[in-house]
Amino acid sequence: MVTFLVKTIANAVALAVAVWLLDDITLSGGDTGNRVLTLVLVALIFGLVNVVVKPIAKLLSFPVLILTLGLFTLVINALMLLLTSWLAGLADLSFHVEGFWTAVLGGLVISIVSWAVNMLLPDGD
């Protein structure tokens, strides 16, 4: 349970940094409390997408991953972020990623920040 909480917090912080750095990743809403709640809910959706869909995408694209020496992972991360944006829209959350290349850059930012936050926070193991 602690590991799940730490990963959700790390995802929320990483998404917040991506929203802050990139103009085409938007999080609109009212006050700070609503925006934080939206970030946490989007982080939960992002975590669910990464647990359920990402392994399937990696398995199906395994030959391309080997051919590109793993760089195709950036494309997979971008697609997971776009899927999260779409699901957030269906859930009426005010999170949106505009365009594929923004998603690629956003996926890179989220990966780096999430890794750094996970190094700083205890994992509960």
SETOR-712699 format. One line per 8 residues: their letters; for each residue x, y, z of C-alpha. Coordinates in pm, 1 decimal, padded with zeros to 6 digits, always signed. Layout:
SETOR-712699
a = X/Y/Z; ...
end
This chain:
SETOR-712699
mvtflvkt = +00000.0/+00000.0/+00000.0; +00286.4/+00237.4/+00082.7; +00453.9/+00163.1/-00250.7; +00130.2/+00242.2/-00433.7; +00098.8/+00571.5/-00245.9; +00461.1/+00667.2/-00316.7; +00424.4/+00590.3/-00688.3; +00101.8/+00791.3/-00706.6
ianavala = +00267.4/+01088.8/-00535.0; +00567.7/+01059.3/-00767.7; +00338.1/+01051.3/-01072.2; +00141.5/+01351.7/-00946.3; +00460.5/+01552.4/-00891.0; +00595.0/+01449.0/-01232.3; +00268.8/+01547.1/-01401.6; +00273.9/+01882.5/-01219.3
vavwlldd = +00628.0/+01949.6/-01343.7; +00525.2/+01859.1/-01699.4; +00226.6/+02096.9/-01676.1; +00456.9/+02368.7/-01542.9; +00727.0/+02321.5/-01808.6; +00522.2/+02257.4/-02122.3; +00260.1/+02501.9/-02247.9; +00065.4/+02238.5/-02443.0
itlsggdt = +00004.4/+02019.2/-02138.0; -00271.1/+02198.4/-01953.8; -00440.4/+02159.6/-01619.5; -00722.9/+02404.8/-01584.3; -00955.8/+02438.4/-01295.6; -01052.5/+02649.5/-01003.2; -00850.1/+02689.4/-00690.0; -00535.7/+02508.3/-00583.3
gnrvltlv = -00725.3/+02236.0/-00399.7; -00919.8/+02140.3/-00711.6; -00603.2/+02137.6/-00919.7; -00422.2/+01913.7/-00668.1; -00719.2/+01674.5/-00658.6; -00724.9/+01669.5/-01038.7; -00350.0/+01596.6/-01046.7; -00390.8/+01307.2/-00802.6
lvalifgl = -00680.8/+01161.6/-01003.5; -00485.8/+01198.3/-01329.1; -00184.9/+01035.0/-01159.2; -00408.5/+00741.2/-01064.7; -00530.1/+00712.8/-01424.3; -00171.1/+00740.7/-01550.5; -00059.1/+00468.4/-01309.3; -00344.5/+00242.2/-01416.5
vnvvvkpi = -00262.1/+00296.6/-01784.3; +00104.7/+00218.3/-01715.9; +00016.1/-00100.1/-01527.9; -00245.1/-00235.3/-01769.7; -00176.9/-00101.6/-02119.6; +00197.3/-00029.3/-02126.6; +00316.6/-00392.3/-02082.7; +00089.2/-00500.8/-02367.8
akllsfpv = +00220.2/-00220.8/-02590.2; +00579.7/-00312.2/-02506.9; +00517.1/-00678.8/-02579.2; +00353.7/-00607.0/-02914.5; +00629.0/-00364.6/-03015.7; +00917.0/-00581.4/-02895.0; +01080.1/-00619.7/-03240.1; +01069.5/-00242.3/-03292.9
liltlglf = +01211.0/-00186.1/-02943.5; +01505.6/-00411.8/-03024.8; +01555.3/-00253.1/-03367.2; +01563.9/+00099.0/-03218.3; +01770.4/-00007.2/-02915.5; +01487.3/+00090.1/-02682.3; +01426.3/+00439.5/-02816.6; +01077.3/+00337.2/-02924.1
tlvinalm = +00996.2/+00345.4/-02551.4; +00969.4/+00723.7/-02588.4; +00688.8/+00672.5/-02838.9; +00516.2/+00424.0/-02607.9; +00542.6/+00669.4/-02317.6; +00395.2/+00943.1/-02536.8; +00105.0/+00719.5/-02635.6; +00041.1/+00633.9/-02268.9
llltswla = +00031.7/+01005.8/-02185.5; -00208.9/+01074.0/-02473.2; -00427.9/+00784.7/-02357.6; -00424.9/+00929.3/-02006.0; -00529.1/+01267.1/-02144.2; -00814.6/+01106.7/-02336.4; -00932.5/+00907.9/-02032.5; -00910.6/+01219.7/-01815.6
gladlsfh = -01132.9/+01395.1/-02067.7; -01385.1/+01112.0/-02044.3; -01376.6/+01143.6/-01664.4; -01438.0/+01520.5/-01699.8; -01098.5/+01608.2/-01552.6; -00936.2/+01926.8/-01676.2; -00608.4/+01770.6/-01796.9; -00514.1/+01781.6/-02163.7
vegfwtav = -00209.4/+01703.8/-02376.5; -00206.1/+01879.2/-02713.4; -00023.3/+01686.0/-02984.9; +00208.6/+01391.4/-03023.0; +00541.1/+01576.1/-02994.1; +00427.2/+01748.5/-02677.0; +00339.1/+01403.2/-02544.9; +00688.0/+01275.8/-02633.7
lgglvisi = +00852.7/+01563.4/-02448.8; +00603.4/+01532.7/-02163.8; +00668.2/+01160.7/-02134.1; +01040.8/+01229.1/-02113.1; +00991.1/+01495.8/-01844.0; +00754.2/+01271.6/-01647.4; +00996.1/+00976.9/-01664.4; +01290.3/+01182.4/-01537.3
vswavnml = +01096.9/+01359.3/-01260.7; +00920.7/+01040.6/-01150.9; +01254.5/+00860.2/-01128.8; +01403.9/+01144.0/-00921.2; +01104.8/+01163.2/-00685.2; +01105.2/+00785.3/-00641.1; +01473.3/+00805.7/-00542.1; +01393.4/+01067.8/-00276.9
lpdgd = +01081.7/+00910.8/-00128.1; +01092.0/+00588.8/+00074.4; +00939.1/+00292.5/-00103.5; +00814.6/+00101.5/+00201.6; +00992.0/-00226.1/+00115.2
end
